[in-house]
């Protein structure tokens, strides 16, 4: 039982490049989330998926797109990376929509130069 | 914009002392108040949570105190240990429509427990 897994762990992009961050959970959870963490800013919600087939914007969705591929997988795509998107990205899941007991992955550290 | 304000930003406590982290909120629709603990290089993990109809919840050395009228809640870590050194986030859960809820996080408190 791996919980929430994220790939890659580290990534360096040049401005304008695109990439997809992958997330998978094996806990049969319905809801999944993408957060970004910046120093002194806490965790900010980018997008979430309350259940398979639905996605909604969070607090900071601009510059990102998401895909809920199936119940297990939720990906985050940066179409044209900008230096302001340098951050640590966390995927999380919960059994219930917006459940306060969210399980987080280990994070992806992204640097955009 | 919904907000949860957390203080202090950083905290240094001696081993065996009490660590206290405070949070305040404005939205009375928040219905659950969890605390998360994050070690360097790891994702946050749920530590303890409280409902707004309860004034205190204790789990081992960790206690949440909740003051509904003041819209404040706090985390107390008794007998703090070096292994408690981590970043702590308070959060609040709220309904965001269409059967969905969201967590709003405070900005975090970096706790250092020194021997």
Interface residues (C-beta under 8 A of the other chain):
Chain A: X4 X31 X40 X41 X42 X43 X44 X45 X48 X50 X56 X58 X59 X90 X92 X96 X97 X98 X99 X100 X101 X102 X103 X104 X105 X106 X107
Chain B: X1 X6 X9 X32 X34 X41 X42 X43 X44 X45 X46 X49 X89 X91 X93 X95 X96 X98 X99 X100 X101 X102 X103 X105 X106 X107 X108
